[in-house]
Amino acid sequence: MMGSLITENSSTLSSRNCSQNTTDHSSKISAIVSVILLMHEDVKLQQILSSCKAEIDCIVQNLFAFQSSLEINMAIDERHKIQCAFDRLKGVTTTLSSGMLIT
């Protein structure tokens, strides 16, 4: 569901090309990544996240595609916010891939 939120809104942004929508979208992306990061910090929830790794990878791919889109006109601070979210989430997927759970 979180991944589809990113995908749905990116098509809306490219058609409207509005800075307010971009700000809203980057805030949603930050919120999604923050929830996943909070879950990742909890040892009990890490196992659940491990079972959802394919979905988290899909979110990472959607973030990359959104960030790379030339159709979406984003301010530098919004692009930076999305890049930071992407980097943080990529770190989680690396940890999940390696099987190293935080204890």
N, C-alpha and C positions, 0 to 999 in steps of 0.2 A: 504494500500500500504506500509506503514512504517513497519507494522508487517511482511509482506511477505518478505521485504528486509532482516530482521533479520533471518527468517527461511531459505531463499534461500542460504544465505551466510554461514550459519552454516554447511550445507551439503558440501559445497565446502571446508571449512576449515578442516573438518574431513577427507576428501579424500586427500588433499594436505599436511596437517600437517606442514604448513610453517609459521614462525614467522612474516614475513612481512604481510601476509594475515590476521593474527590475529590482528596486529596493525591497519591495514586498517579497519577491522571489528569493533574493539572497538571504533575507531574514528567515524564510521558511527552510531554506537549505541549512542555515546555521542551526536552527532549532532541531532539525532531523539529525544532523551530525552530533549535536550536543546530547540528544537522547541516547544515541548509540554509544557514545563515549561514556556516558554515565552508567549505562548497562554494562559496558566492558570493564568498568572498575569494580563491579560486584562479582565476586568469585562464583556465586550461584548462577548468576545470569550469563556468565561467560560461556557456559556449556550450551545455553539456549542460543546465544549468538553463533557459536560454532556450528550449530545445526542449521543456521540461517545464512551461512557464509555465501552461498550462491546469490541470495537476494542482496546482501551487502555489496558483493562484487558488482551486481547490476547497478546499484546506486552509484558506486564509484564510476562505472562506465558512463552512466547518465550525466554525472557531474562533469566528467571530462568532455563529453560531447557538448554539453551546455556551455561550458567555459570556452571551448574551441570554436563555437559557432560565430561566424562572421556576421550573421544576420542580426544578432542581438547587440544593440548599442548600449554598452555598460560604462559607467564611470569607473575610473581607476580604483577607487576605494571599494566599490561593489565587486569588481573583478578580483581584487586582493582578498576580500572576505570569502569569496567562493574558492579561491586558490588555497587559502588556509584551511577551510573546511575539507577540501579535497585531500590535502596533505595529511591532516589529522585522521581522516577516515582511512586513507591508504595505510597509515601506520597500524590501525586496528586490524585491517585485513591481513597485513604481513604477520602480525602476532597470531591471528587465528590460523593462518596457513602453516606456521611453524609448529603449532600445537603448544606453544608456550603460554600457559594460562597464568595470570597474576594470582599469587597466593598471599 
